[in-house]
Amino acid sequence: MEKQVIVDAEEFFNVYGEKLKYPEDIKRLITEAVERDNEKLLAELAFSAKFTKGLVNIIKKNNQDVSDEYFKKMELEYLTIISSIKDMLKEIVSENGFLLKVFEKKYFALTHQALENLNNFCVDLSYLKYYLNDKKKYA
């Protein structure tokens, strides 16, 4: 029985490729997930990334109508989900030592630049969530 591929990288890039900030990393991540039969985890990662994108937008706005308590709750939620995203990324790329090292330096390091990179990567991953939603809708 032939394995059913959930994410078709070529199809995804045809639709969203020009919008991505880190297309090579997304391509490598998709490839790793497909090869290691981790597409369900990749879909979960895409969902979490889209959620993170929304949280970042709320935090960046720092709306004066939002209570300090609610804002702190959003920050805590962000820290929790970003940690989960890192764990999922590590799990997907764990068997590829080279890619793991690239991701550790680029996305997992405890630097401002790495956090900014990770937030931008989450935006890229949110497009993957849109793609997966479209596949379900038109399947």
C-alpha positions as CSV (number, residue, x, y, z in Angstrom):
1,M,0.0,0.0,0.0
2,E,1.4,3.4,-1.0
3,K,1.9,6.0,1.7
4,Q,-0.5,8.9,1.4
5,V,1.4,12.2,1.5
6,I,-0.4,15.0,3.3
7,V,1.9,17.8,2.4
8,D,3.0,18.1,-1.2
9,A,6.0,20.5,-1.0
10,E,5.9,21.4,-4.7
11,E,2.2,22.2,-4.5
12,F,2.7,24.3,-1.3
13,F,5.5,26.3,-2.9
14,N,3.5,26.9,-6.0
15,V,0.9,28.7,-3.9
16,Y,2.9,30.3,-1.0
17,G,6.6,30.2,-2.0
18,E,7.0,33.9,-2.8
19,K,5.5,34.9,0.6
20,L,8.0,32.9,2.7
21,K,11.0,34.4,4.5
22,Y,12.8,31.1,4.9
23,P,11.7,29.0,2.0
24,E,14.7,26.6,2.1
25,D,14.1,25.9,5.8
26,I,10.4,25.2,5.2
27,K,11.3,22.9,2.3
28,R,13.8,21.0,4.4
29,L,11.3,20.8,7.3
30,I,8.6,19.4,5.0
31,T,11.0,16.9,3.5
32,E,12.1,15.7,6.9
33,A,8.5,15.4,8.1
34,V,7.5,13.4,5.0
35,E,10.5,11.2,5.0
36,R,10.2,10.4,8.8
37,D,6.4,10.0,8.6
38,N,5.9,13.0,10.9
39,E,3.3,14.8,8.9
40,K,0.8,14.9,11.7
41,L,3.3,16.5,13.9
42,L,4.1,19.0,11.1
43,A,0.3,19.8,10.9
44,E,0.2,20.3,14.6
45,L,3.3,22.6,14.3
46,A,1.6,24.6,11.6
47,F,-1.4,25.1,13.8
48,S,0.7,26.2,16.7
49,A,2.7,28.6,14.5
50,K,-0.5,30.2,13.3
51,F,-1.7,30.6,16.8
52,T,1.6,32.1,17.8
53,K,1.4,34.6,14.9
54,G,-1.9,35.8,16.4
55,L,-0.5,36.1,19.9
56,V,2.5,38.1,18.6
57,N,0.1,40.5,16.9
58,I,-1.9,41.0,20.1
59,I,1.3,41.5,22.1
60,K,2.8,43.9,19.6
61,K,-0.3,46.1,19.6
62,N,-0.2,46.4,23.4
63,N,-3.7,47.8,23.2
64,Q,-4.5,50.1,26.1
65,D,-8.0,48.6,26.4
66,V,-6.4,45.3,27.4
67,S,-5.8,44.8,31.1
68,D,-2.3,44.2,32.4
69,E,-3.5,40.9,33.7
70,Y,-4.7,39.8,30.3
71,F,-1.5,41.0,28.7
72,K,0.6,39.0,31.1
73,K,-1.6,36.0,30.4
74,M,-0.9,36.4,26.6
75,E,2.9,36.7,27.3
76,L,2.8,33.5,29.3
77,E,0.8,31.7,26.6
78,Y,3.3,32.9,24.0
79,L,6.2,31.6,26.0
80,T,4.5,28.2,26.5
81,I,3.6,27.8,22.8
82,I,7.0,29.0,21.5
83,S,8.6,26.4,23.7
84,S,6.3,23.7,22.3
85,I,7.1,24.9,18.8
86,K,10.8,24.5,19.4
87,D,10.2,21.0,20.8
88,M,8.2,20.0,17.7
89,L,10.8,21.4,15.3
90,K,13.5,19.5,17.2
91,E,11.5,16.3,17.0
92,I,11.0,16.6,13.2
93,V,14.6,17.4,12.4
94,S,16.3,15.4,15.2
95,E,17.6,12.7,12.9
96,N,19.3,15.2,10.5
97,G,22.3,16.4,12.4
98,F,23.2,19.2,10.0
99,L,19.6,20.6,9.9
100,L,19.3,20.4,13.7
101,K,22.5,22.4,14.0
102,V,21.2,25.0,11.6
103,F,17.9,25.3,13.4
104,E,19.7,25.5,16.8
105,K,21.7,28.4,15.7
106,K,19.1,30.2,13.7
107,Y,15.9,29.6,15.7
108,F,16.7,28.0,19.1
109,A,19.6,30.2,20.4
110,L,18.8,32.4,23.3
111,T,19.3,35.6,21.4
112,H,17.0,38.4,20.2
113,Q,17.8,37.6,16.6
114,A,17.0,33.9,17.0
115,L,13.6,34.8,18.6
116,E,12.9,37.2,15.7
117,N,13.9,34.5,13.2
118,L,11.6,32.0,15.0
119,N,8.7,34.4,15.0
120,N,9.2,35.0,11.2
121,F,9.5,31.2,10.7
122,C,6.1,30.8,12.5
123,V,4.6,33.2,10.0
124,D,6.0,31.0,7.2
125,L,4.6,27.9,9.0
126,S,1.2,29.7,9.3
127,Y,1.0,29.5,5.5
128,L,1.4,25.8,5.8
129,K,-1.7,25.8,8.0
130,Y,-3.6,27.7,5.3
131,Y,-2.4,25.2,2.8
132,L,-3.5,22.2,4.9
133,N,-6.9,23.9,5.5
134,D,-7.4,24.4,1.8
135,K,-6.5,20.7,1.1
136,K,-9.2,19.6,3.6
137,K,-11.7,22.0,2.1
138,Y,-11.2,20.9,-1.5
139,A,-10.5,17.2,-0.8
